[in-house]
Amino acid sequence: MTDSELVSLALEMRNKAYVPYSKFQVGAALLCKDGQVFTGCNVENGSFGATICAERTAAVSAVAAGSRKFSVIAIASSGDGFCYPCGVCRQFLSEFGTELRVLCGRADGEWIETDISALFPSAFRL
């Protein structure tokens, strides 16, 4: 799967987001090293701490299916700027390796590339 296709999937997933409070839709598409792709969207909750981000939704789906080796994640939102993972997602994704490429998408389909180690250089490790 190409980076462009992954970003397109993330853009599609925004439409499935459940965001009655913020109205800020986020979609994610996660490519695993074995070629499988898992998608996710953000799901808000009236108890804001129970809200889950698109990135973690995709990663949890991958883990539930037995995949734990991630290659690239694309993230896109309904906002005007590039969509970066929040701090919790940066920590969560770093659990599975700091070499993960991150495609930060924009609503118009453009994206920039970085990686988890650049976004989160001091990840907590046990």
Secondary structure, DSSP 8 states (H G I E B T S, - for coil): --HHHHHHHHHHHHTT-B-TTT---EEEEEEETTS-EEEEE-B--SSGGG-B-HHHHHHHHHHHTT---EEEEEEEESSSS-----HHHHHHHHTT-TT-EEEEE-TTS-EEEEEHHHH-TT----
